[in-house]
Amino acid sequence: MMKRFIYSVLAGFMLCAFPSACDEDQDLCINLAGGWHGDFGAFYVDSITSDTSYSTSTSIIFKPQYPNEKYGSGTQTDYYSGGKSVTSDINWEIIYGRIYLKYRDDPSRDVRLTEYTLNDSAFFGYFPDDRQFDMHKDK
C-alpha cells in the first residue's frame, strides 16, 4: 500500500515538474488563432509562361475548430500587383510545436513550419525551402 502511494506521489510530481508538449501546443494555438497580415512568402507560377509572381501581401485567418483547440480551418488571401488576389481554404494543426498547413485546393502547397517565432502579435520564420515570412496580428 505504501509503495503504491509513493508511486502516485512520484507520478504526480513528474507531471507537474515537466510541462507537456500539449501545454505548449495549447499556448501556440491561443497565439495563432485570429487574423494575420504581412509577407507570407506567397508566389505562383504561370502555367503558360512559367513566369513567377510574388505576392505583395497576405492575409490569413486561423479559426480553431473549438475554442483553444489545436486544429482548425481558415483562409489565406494573397495579394499581387495589378489588383489580383488568390484566396485559399486551409486546414491547420499544431502537433509538438510544429504547425501544419494543408491547402484544400492544392495539396502540393501543404507545408510544415518548424522554424518560427510566434507570440500574441508577431509570427515570423522560415519555410522548409528557406523562404522567409513575417506576419503581424490584426488588431
OpenMM code with the backbone's topology and positions (N, CA, C; nanometers):
from openmm import Vec3, app, unit

residues = "MET MET LYS ARG PHE ILE TYR SER VAL LEU ALA GLY PHE MET LEU CYS ALA PHE PRO SER ALA CYS ASP GLU ASP GLN ASP LEU CYS ILE ASN LEU ALA GLY GLY TRP HIS GLY ASP PHE GLY ALA PHE TYR VAL ASP SER ILE THR SER ASP THR SER TYR SER THR SER THR SER ILE ILE PHE LYS PRO GLN TYR PRO ASN GLU LYS TYR GLY SER GLY THR GLN THR ASP TYR TYR SER GLY GLY LYS SER VAL THR SER ASP ILE ASN TRP GLU ILE ILE TYR GLY ARG ILE TYR LEU LYS TYR ARG ASP ASP PRO SER ARG ASP VAL ARG LEU THR GLU TYR THR LEU ASN ASP SER ALA PHE PHE GLY TYR PHE PRO ASP ASP ARG GLN PHE ASP MET HIS LYS ASP LYS".split()
positions = [
    Vec3(0.0823, -0.1185, 0.0000),
    Vec3(0.0000, 0.0000, 0.0000),
    Vec3(0.0872, 0.1255, 0.0000),
    Vec3(0.1899, 0.1266, 0.0830),
    Vec3(0.2800, 0.2417, 0.0901),
    Vec3(0.3542, 0.2593, -0.0424),
    Vec3(0.3920, 0.1491, -0.1054),
    Vec3(0.4632, 0.1549, -0.2328),
    Vec3(0.3755, 0.2205, -0.3393),
    Vec3(0.2477, 0.1862, -0.3421),
    Vec3(0.1545, 0.2443, -0.4377),
    Vec3(0.1397, 0.3953, -0.4140),
    Vec3(0.1354, 0.4360, -0.2879),
    Vec3(0.1255, 0.5776, -0.2538),
    Vec3(0.2485, 0.6536, -0.3026),
    Vec3(0.3659, 0.5976, -0.2810),
    Vec3(0.4905, 0.6628, -0.3231),
    Vec3(0.4934, 0.6770, -0.4753),
    Vec3(0.4530, 0.5723, -0.5477),
    Vec3(0.4499, 0.5805, -0.6942),
    Vec3(0.3506, 0.6870, -0.7414),
    Vec3(0.2366, 0.6979, -0.6744),
    Vec3(0.1381, 0.8001, -0.7105),
    Vec3(0.1928, 0.9401, -0.6889),
    Vec3(0.2611, 0.9603, -0.5765),
    Vec3(0.3196, 1.0912, -0.5476),
    Vec3(0.4275, 1.1242, -0.6504),
    Vec3(0.5128, 1.0273, -0.6815),
    Vec3(0.6183, 1.0493, -0.7817),
    Vec3(0.5589, 1.0792, -0.9188),
    Vec3(0.4564, 1.0073, -0.9581),
    Vec3(0.3929, 1.0323, -1.0882),
    Vec3(0.3336, 1.1724, -1.0916),
    Vec3(0.2678, 1.2137, -0.9851),
    Vec3(0.2128, 1.3490, -0.9784),
    Vec3(0.3207, 1.4548, -0.9864),
    Vec3(0.4327, 1.4320, -0.9184),
    Vec3(0.5444, 1.5252, -0.9233),
    Vec3(0.5998, 1.5370, -1.0647),
    Vec3(0.6137, 1.4240, -1.1320),
    Vec3(0.6679, 1.4246, -1.2680),
    Vec3(0.5762, 1.5039, -1.3608),
    Vec3(0.4456, 1.4912, -1.3459),
    Vec3(0.3525, 1.5652, -1.4303),
    Vec3(0.3633, 1.7149, -1.4059),
    Vec3(0.3852, 1.7550, -1.2834),
    Vec3(0.3959, 1.8976, -1.2513),
    Vec3(0.5322, 1.9544, -1.2872),
    Vec3(0.6363, 1.8754, -1.2709),
    Vec3(0.7725, 1.9244, -1.2913),
    Vec3(0.8086, 1.9386, -1.4380),
    Vec3(0.7486, 1.8587, -1.5221),
    Vec3(0.7833, 1.8602, -1.6639),
    Vec3(0.6596, 1.8905, -1.7464),
    Vec3(0.6380, 2.0180, -1.7811),
    Vec3(0.5197, 2.0520, -1.8600),
    Vec3(0.5209, 1.9773, -1.9929),
    Vec3(0.4072, 1.9343, -2.0337),
    Vec3(0.3992, 1.8539, -2.1554),
    Vec3(0.3984, 1.9415, -2.2800),
    Vec3(0.4310, 1.8773, -2.3919),
    Vec3(0.4256, 1.9466, -2.5212),
    Vec3(0.2830, 1.9887, -2.5528),
    Vec3(0.1863, 1.9161, -2.4958),
    Vec3(0.0464, 1.9525, -2.5194),
    Vec3(0.0171, 2.0917, -2.4664),
    Vec3(0.0717, 2.1250, -2.3480),
    Vec3(0.0511, 2.2589, -2.2927),
    Vec3(0.1142, 2.3642, -2.3824),
    Vec3(0.2331, 2.3360, -2.4342),
    Vec3(0.2997, 2.4294, -2.5241),
    Vec3(0.2198, 2.4455, -2.6526),
    Vec3(0.1664, 2.3363, -2.7053),
    Vec3(0.0832, 2.3429, -2.8252),
    Vec3(-0.0413, 2.4266, -2.7985),
    Vec3(-0.0980, 2.4135, -2.6785),
    Vec3(-0.2160, 2.4915, -2.6418),
    Vec3(-0.1831, 2.6407, -2.6434),
    Vec3(-0.0673, 2.6785, -2.5886),
    Vec3(-0.0248, 2.8187, -2.5897),
    Vec3(-0.0050, 2.8686, -2.7319),
    Vec3(0.0547, 2.7857, -2.8179),
    Vec3(0.0739, 2.8238, -2.9584),
    Vec3(-0.0608, 2.8466, -3.0253),
    Vec3(-0.1562, 2.7599, -2.9982),
    Vec3(-0.2893, 2.7733, -3.0578),
    Vec3(-0.3543, 2.9045, -3.0183),
    Vec3(-0.3439, 2.9391, -2.8915),
    Vec3(-0.4041, 3.0635, -2.8432),
    Vec3(-0.3434, 3.1828, -2.9173),
    Vec3(-0.2107, 3.1805, -2.9378),
    Vec3(-0.1447, 3.2901, -3.0090),
    Vec3(-0.1761, 3.2892, -3.1583),
    Vec3(-0.1872, 3.1698, -3.2190),
    Vec3(-0.2084, 3.1602, -3.3635),
    Vec3(-0.3503, 3.2007, -3.4047),
    Vec3(-0.4480, 3.1700, -3.3218),
    Vec3(-0.5884, 3.1953, -3.3577),
    Vec3(-0.6124, 3.3425, -3.3878),
    Vec3(-0.6873, 3.3668, -3.4958),
    Vec3(-0.7226, 3.5031, -3.5330),
    Vec3(-0.6702, 3.5411, -3.6698),
    Vec3(-0.6700, 3.6704, -3.6954),
    Vec3(-0.6282, 3.7220, -3.8257),
    Vec3(-0.4854, 3.7729, -3.8235),
    Vec3(-0.4153, 3.7516, -3.9346),
    Vec3(-0.2760, 3.7927, -3.9510),
    Vec3(-0.2601, 3.8593, -4.0864),
    Vec3(-0.1663, 3.9513, -4.0974),
    Vec3(-0.1353, 4.0144, -4.2261),
    Vec3(0.0153, 4.0378, -4.2357),
    Vec3(0.0639, 4.0464, -4.3585),
    Vec3(0.2067, 4.0708, -4.3804),
    Vec3(0.2576, 3.9969, -4.5016),
    Vec3(0.3840, 3.9570, -4.4957),
    Vec3(0.4500, 3.8869, -4.6054),
    Vec3(0.4607, 3.7391, -4.5690),
    Vec3(0.3826, 3.6553, -4.6369),
    Vec3(0.3864, 3.5114, -4.6109),
    Vec3(0.4658, 3.4377, -4.7186),
    Vec3(0.5396, 3.5118, -4.7995),
    Vec3(0.6252, 3.4496, -4.8998),
    Vec3(0.5497, 3.3780, -5.0104),
    Vec3(0.4264, 3.4186, -5.0358),
    Vec3(0.3441, 3.3502, -5.1355),
    Vec3(0.3874, 3.3872, -5.2776),
    Vec3(0.3711, 3.2913, -5.3675),
    Vec3(0.4009, 3.3147, -5.5084),
    Vec3(0.3218, 3.2154, -5.5922),
    Vec3(0.3100, 3.2451, -5.7192),
    Vec3(0.2529, 3.1474, -5.8111),
    Vec3(0.3315, 3.1507, -5.9405),
    Vec3(0.3283, 3.0372, -6.0104),
    Vec3(0.3975, 3.0240, -6.1390),
    Vec3(0.2914, 3.0110, -6.2468),
    Vec3(0.2953, 3.1016, -6.3446),
    Vec3(0.2006, 3.0997, -6.4557),
    Vec3(0.2207, 2.9711, -6.5351),
    Vec3(0.1128, 2.8954, -6.5536),
    Vec3(0.1236, 2.7660, -6.6219),
    Vec3(0.1561, 2.7793, -6.7702),
    Vec3(0.1309, 2.8963, -6.8292),
    Vec3(0.1579, 2.9152, -6.9719),
    Vec3(0.2972, 2.9729, -6.9955),
    Vec3(0.3295, 3.0796, -6.9231),
    Vec3(0.4583, 3.1477, -6.9471),
    Vec3(0.5693, 3.1026, -6.8531),
    Vec3(0.5337, 3.0303, -6.7467),
    Vec3(0.6285, 2.9881, -6.6427),
    Vec3(0.6867, 3.1054, -6.5647),
    Vec3(0.6269, 3.2238, -6.5794),
    Vec3(0.6705, 3.3400, -6.5010),
    Vec3(0.6253, 3.3234, -6.3558),
    Vec3(0.7108, 3.3656, -6.2633),
    Vec3(0.6794, 3.3593, -6.1213),
    Vec3(0.6390, 3.4973, -6.0726),
    Vec3(0.5269, 3.5047, -6.0024),
    Vec3(0.4805, 3.6299, -5.9416),
    Vec3(0.4777, 3.6127, -5.7910),
    Vec3(0.5330, 3.7105, -5.7198),
    Vec3(0.5359, 3.7072, -5.5740),
    Vec3(0.4301, 3.8021, -5.5193),
    Vec3(0.3651, 3.7612, -5.4115),
    Vec3(0.2591, 3.8438, -5.3538),
    Vec3(0.3173, 3.9698, -5.2909),
    Vec3(0.2369, 4.0754, -5.2893),
    Vec3(0.2771, 4.1986, -5.2229),
    Vec3(0.2378, 4.1943, -5.0753),
    Vec3(0.1360, 4.1146, -5.0407),
    Vec3(0.0965, 4.0951, -4.9007),
    Vec3(0.0032, 3.9745, -4.8918),
    Vec3(-0.0160, 3.9294, -4.7685),
    Vec3(-0.1027, 3.8143, -4.7421),
    Vec3(-0.1850, 3.8412, -4.6173),
    Vec3(-0.3069, 3.7900, -4.6180),
    Vec3(-0.3943, 3.7949, -4.5020),
    Vec3(-0.4370, 3.6514, -4.4720),
    Vec3(-0.4191, 3.6080, -4.3469),
    Vec3(-0.4562, 3.4714, -4.3079),
    Vec3(-0.5452, 3.4774, -4.1843),
    Vec3(-0.6483, 3.3951, -4.1836),
    Vec3(-0.7343, 3.3806, -4.0663),
    Vec3(-0.7274, 3.2352, -4.0206),
    Vec3(-0.6874, 3.2155, -3.8935),
    Vec3(-0.6827, 3.0829, -3.8321),
    Vec3(-0.7987, 3.0724, -3.7333),
    Vec3(-0.8935, 2.9813, -3.7644),
    Vec3(-1.0091, 2.9605, -3.6773),
    Vec3(-0.9974, 2.8221, -3.6133),
    Vec3(-0.9828, 2.8151, -3.4789),
    Vec3(-0.9801, 2.6835, -3.4130),
    Vec3(-1.1140, 2.6121, -3.4304),
    Vec3(-1.1101, 2.4797, -3.4377),
    Vec3(-1.2329, 2.4012, -3.4506),
    Vec3(-1.3256, 2.4280, -3.3315),
    Vec3(-1.2678, 2.4325, -3.2122),
    Vec3(-1.3372, 2.4660, -3.0888),
    Vec3(-1.2505, 2.5681, -3.0171),
    Vec3(-1.3024, 2.6424, -2.9214),
    Vec3(-1.2180, 2.7411, -2.8515),
    Vec3(-1.0891, 2.6783, -2.7975),
    Vec3(-0.9768, 2.7412, -2.8319),
    Vec3(-0.8430, 2.6991, -2.7883),
    Vec3(-0.8021, 2.5597, -2.8352),
    Vec3(-0.8676, 2.5081, -2.9380),
    Vec3(-0.8318, 2.3768, -2.9921),
    Vec3(-0.7042, 2.3897, -3.0752),
    Vec3(-0.6316, 2.2789, -3.0906),
    Vec3(-0.5024, 2.2804, -3.1594),
    Vec3(-0.5126, 2.2485, -3.3085),
    Vec3(-0.6305, 2.2602, -3.3633),
    Vec3(-0.6500, 2.2421, -3.5071),
    Vec3(-0.7732, 2.3213, -3.5491),
    Vec3(-0.7823, 2.3447, -3.6782),
    Vec3(-0.8972, 2.4190, -3.7265),
    Vec3(-0.8897, 2.4430, -3.8756),
    Vec3(-0.9573, 2.5476, -3.9186),
    Vec3(-0.9636, 2.5819, -4.0600),
    Vec3(-0.9348, 2.7308, -4.0741),
    Vec3(-0.9405, 2.7784, -4.1963),
    Vec3(-0.9194, 2.9202, -4.2187),
    Vec3(-0.9084, 2.9525, -4.3654),
    Vec3(-0.8684, 3.0753, -4.3916),
    Vec3(-0.8471, 3.1195, -4.5292),
    Vec3(-0.7163, 3.1970, -4.5379),
    Vec3(-0.6555, 3.1876, -4.6530),
    Vec3(-0.5351, 3.2648, -4.6834),
    Vec3(-0.5608, 3.3398, -4.8126),
    Vec3(-0.5474, 3.4722, -4.8088),
    Vec3(-0.5630, 3.5538, -4.9290),
    Vec3(-0.4302, 3.6203, -4.9594),
    Vec3(-0.3785, 3.5915, -5.0790),
    Vec3(-0.2527, 3.6500, -5.1253),
    Vec3(-0.2848, 3.7587, -5.2263),
    Vec3(-0.2256, 3.8755, -5.2072),
    Vec3(-0.2498, 3.9912, -5.2945),
    Vec3(-0.1272, 4.0135, -5.3825),
    Vec3(-0.1527, 4.0387, -5.5117),
    Vec3(-0.0472, 4.0589, -5.6099),
    Vec3(-0.0624, 4.1955, -5.6741),
    Vec3(0.0455, 4.2428, -5.7347),
    Vec3(0.0375, 4.3721, -5.8035),
    Vec3(-0.0660, 4.3629, -5.9152),
    Vec3(-0.1252, 4.4763, -5.9497),
    Vec3(-0.2284, 4.4788, -6.0527),
    Vec3(-0.3665, 4.4456, -5.9988),
    Vec3(-0.3794, 4.4329, -5.8673),
    Vec3(-0.5097, 4.4087, -5.8081),
    Vec3(-0.5533, 4.2637, -5.8025),
    Vec3(-0.4700, 4.1715, -5.8475),
    Vec3(-0.5066, 4.0295, -5.8438),
    Vec3(-0.4931, 3.9766, -5.7011),
    Vec3(-0.5874, 3.8908, -5.6606),
    Vec3(-0.5778, 3.8232, -5.5312),
    Vec3(-0.6212, 3.6778, -5.5480),
    Vec3(-0.5645, 3.5922, -5.4649),
    Vec3(-0.5970, 3.4494, -5.4673),
    Vec3(-0.6293, 3.4083, -5.3249),
    Vec3(-0.7500, 3.3514, -5.3048),
    Vec3(-0.7907, 3.3052, -5.1723),
    Vec3(-0.7943, 3.1534, -5.1702),
    Vec3(-0.7339, 3.0955, -5.0665),
    Vec3(-0.7292, 2.9500, -5.0500),
    Vec3(-0.7872, 2.9122, -4.9148),
    Vec3(-0.8647, 2.8026, -4.9130),
    Vec3(-0.9129, 2.7471, -4.7866),
    Vec3(-0.8042, 2.6569, -4.7298),
    Vec3(-0.7812, 2.6685, -4.5995),
    Vec3(-0.6772, 2.5884, -4.5361),
    Vec3(-0.7328, 2.5137, -4.4153),
    Vec3(-0.6668, 2.4058, -4.3827),
    Vec3(-0.6815, 2.3375, -4.2552),
    Vec3(-0.5467, 2.3490, -4.1873),
    Vec3(-0.5449, 2.3625, -4.0577),
    Vec3(-0.4194, 2.3740, -3.9847),
    Vec3(-0.4254, 2.2898, -3.8579),
    Vec3(-0.3062, 2.2541, -3.8097),
    Vec3(-0.2964, 2.1738, -3.6884),
    Vec3(-0.1606, 2.1985, -3.6243),
    Vec3(-0.1561, 2.1965, -3.4923),
    Vec3(-0.0302, 2.2100, -3.4189),
    Vec3(-0.0043, 2.0787, -3.3467),
    Vec3(0.1111, 2.0169, -3.3764),
    Vec3(0.1496, 1.8908, -3.3140),
    Vec3(0.2944, 1.9033, -3.2677),
    Vec3(0.3159, 1.8929, -3.1374),
    Vec3(0.4500, 1.9022, -3.0786),
    Vec3(0.5273, 2.0228, -3.1296),
    Vec3(0.4608, 2.1370, -3.1344),
    Vec3(0.5263, 2.2610, -3.1727),
    Vec3(0.5399, 2.2828, -3.3225),
    Vec3(0.5004, 2.1857, -3.4029),
    Vec3(0.5052, 2.2015, -3.5486),
    Vec3(0.3676, 2.2479, -3.5963),
    Vec3(0.3683, 2.3435, -3.6874),
    Vec3(0.2429, 2.3927, -3.7433),
    Vec3(0.2286, 2.3357, -3.8838),
    Vec3(0.1213, 2.2618, -3.9060),
    Vec3(0.0934, 2.2013, -4.0359),
    Vec3(-0.0159, 2.2821, -4.1052),
    Vec3(0.0116, 2.3270, -4.2271),
    Vec3(-0.0878, 2.3961, -4.3086),
    Vec3(-0.1205, 2.3064, -4.4270),
    Vec3(-0.2490, 2.2795, -4.4456),
    Vec3(-0.2940, 2.1962, -4.5567),
    Vec3(-0.3901, 2.2774, -4.6411),
    Vec3(-0.3577, 2.2912, -4.7682),
    Vec3(-0.4367, 2.3707, -4.8626),
    Vec3(-0.5370, 2.2790, -4.9309),
    Vec3(-0.6650, 2.3039, -4.9079),
    Vec3(-0.7693, 2.2155, -4.9605),
    Vec3(-0.7744, 2.2141, -5.1121),
    Vec3(-0.7401, 2.3269, -5.1773),
    Vec3(-0.7483, 2.3331, -5.3236),
    Vec3(-0.6203, 2.2875, -5.3934),
    Vec3(-0.5091, 2.2756, -5.3199),
    Vec3(-0.3823, 2.2402, -5.3831),
    Vec3(-0.2881, 2.1766, -5.2815),
    Vec3(-0.3003, 2.0443, -5.2600),
    Vec3(-0.2154, 1.9764, -5.1613),
    Vec3(-0.0645, 1.9899, -5.1864),
    Vec3(-0.0253, 2.0285, -5.3075),
    Vec3(0.1186, 2.0454, -5.3332),
    Vec3(0.1746, 2.1641, -5.2548),
    Vec3(0.0861, 2.2517, -5.2042),
    Vec3(0.1298, 2.3670, -5.1249),
    Vec3(0.1394, 2.3365, -4.9750),
    Vec3(0.0956, 2.2172, -4.9328),
    Vec3(0.0984, 2.1814, -4.7911),
    Vec3(0.2389, 2.2015, -4.7349),
    Vec3(0.2456, 2.2476, -4.6090),
    Vec3(0.3755, 2.2800, -4.5508),
    Vec3(0.3747, 2.2508, -4.4010),
    Vec3(0.4921, 2.2183, -4.3490),
    Vec3(0.5135, 2.2010, -4.2051),
    Vec3(0.6104, 2.3091, -4.1607),
    Vec3(0.5670, 2.3937, -4.0678),
    Vec3(0.6516, 2.5018, -4.0170),
    Vec3(0.7151, 2.4590, -3.8859),
    Vec3(0.8478, 2.4614, -3.8816),
    Vec3(0.9207, 2.4249, -3.7601),
    Vec3(1.0140, 2.5361, -3.7135),
    Vec3(1.0577, 2.6204, -3.8046),
    Vec3(1.1493, 2.7295, -3.7703),
    Vec3(1.0723, 2.8611, -3.7705),
    Vec3(1.0153, 2.8946, -3.6552),
    Vec3(0.9343, 3.0151, -3.6464),
    Vec3(0.9349, 3.0671, -3.5030),
    Vec3(0.8922, 3.1912, -3.4894),
    Vec3(0.8661, 3.2532, -3.3600),
    Vec3(0.7225, 3.3029, -3.3646),
    Vec3(0.6470, 3.2729, -3.2602),
    Vec3(0.5062, 3.3098, -3.2556),
    Vec3(0.4735, 3.3638, -3.1172),
    Vec3(0.4150, 3.4815, -3.1143),
    Vec3(0.3605, 3.5338, -2.9890),
    Vec3(0.2262, 3.5985, -3.0199),
    Vec3(0.1727, 3.6769, -2.9282),
    Vec3(0.0377, 3.7302, -2.9484),
    Vec3(0.0300, 3.8444, -3.0488),
    Vec3(0.1445, 3.8873, -3.1061),
    Vec3(0.1396, 3.9955, -3.2050),
    Vec3(0.2278, 3.9726, -3.3274),
    Vec3(0.3192, 3.8771, -3.3232),
    Vec3(0.4114, 3.8539, -3.4359),
    Vec3(0.4285, 3.7050, -3.4631),
    Vec3(0.4398, 3.6722, -3.5919),
    Vec3(0.4573, 3.5350, -3.6379),
    Vec3(0.5555, 3.5411, -3.7535),
    Vec3(0.6790, 3.5000, -3.7310),
    Vec3(0.7779, 3.5054, -3.8379),
    Vec3(0.8690, 3.3840, -3.8317),
    Vec3(0.9323, 3.3558, -3.9451),
    Vec3(1.0215, 3.2416, -3.9514),
    Vec3(1.0543, 3.2052, -4.0942),
    Vec3(1.0797, 3.0756, -4.1151),
    Vec3(1.1235, 3.0255, -4.2448),
    Vec3(1.0447, 2.9020, -4.2850),
    Vec3(1.0162, 2.8938, -4.4154),
    Vec3(0.9598, 2.7733, -4.4739),
    Vec3(1.0721, 2.6716, -4.4928),
    Vec3(1.0390, 2.5443, -4.5130),
    Vec3(1.1434, 2.4443, -4.5348),
    Vec3(1.2373, 2.4764, -4.6522),
    Vec3(1.1902, 2.5545, -4.7522),
    Vec3(1.2769, 2.5902, -4.8657),
    Vec3(1.3528, 2.7209, -4.8407),
    Vec3(1.3576, 2.7661, -4.7145),
    Vec3(1.4317, 2.8852, -4.6700),
    Vec3(1.3667, 3.0187, -4.7064),
    Vec3(1.2455, 3.0186, -4.7654),
    Vec3(1.1741, 3.1451, -4.7831),
    Vec3(1.1338, 3.1963, -4.6460),
    Vec3(1.1414, 3.3259, -4.6287),
    Vec3(1.1093, 3.3869, -4.5006),
    Vec3(0.9651, 3.4377, -4.5002),
    Vec3(0.9015, 3.4369, -4.3838),
    Vec3(0.7706, 3.5009, -4.3696),
    Vec3(0.7716, 3.5890, -4.2457),
    Vec3(0.6870, 3.6935, -4.2496),
    Vec3(0.6817, 3.7924, -4.1412),
    Vec3(0.5381, 3.8451, -4.1341),
    Vec3(0.4622, 3.7970, -4.0369),
    Vec3(0.3206, 3.8301, -4.0236),
    Vec3(0.2966, 3.9021, -3.8915),
    Vec3(0.1928, 3.9853, -3.8892),
    Vec3(0.1563, 4.0599, -3.7692),
    Vec3(0.0077, 4.0414, -3.7418),
    Vec3(-0.0277, 4.0308, -3.6152),
    Vec3(-0.1658, 4.0041, -3.5745),
    Vec3(-0.2545, 4.1242, -3.6035),
    Vec3(-0.3737, 4.0963, -3.6579),
    Vec3(-0.4727, 4.2023, -3.6784),
    Vec3(-0.5230, 4.2474, -3.5417),
    Vec3(-0.5500, 4.3767, -3.5319),
    Vec3(-0.5974, 4.4295, -3.4030),
    Vec3(-0.7464, 4.4380, -3.3992),
] * unit.nanometer
topology = app.Topology()
chain = topology.addChain("A")
for resn in residues:
    res = topology.addResidue(resn, chain)
    for name in ("N", "CA", "C"):
        topology.addAtom(name, app.Element.getBySymbol(name[0]), res)
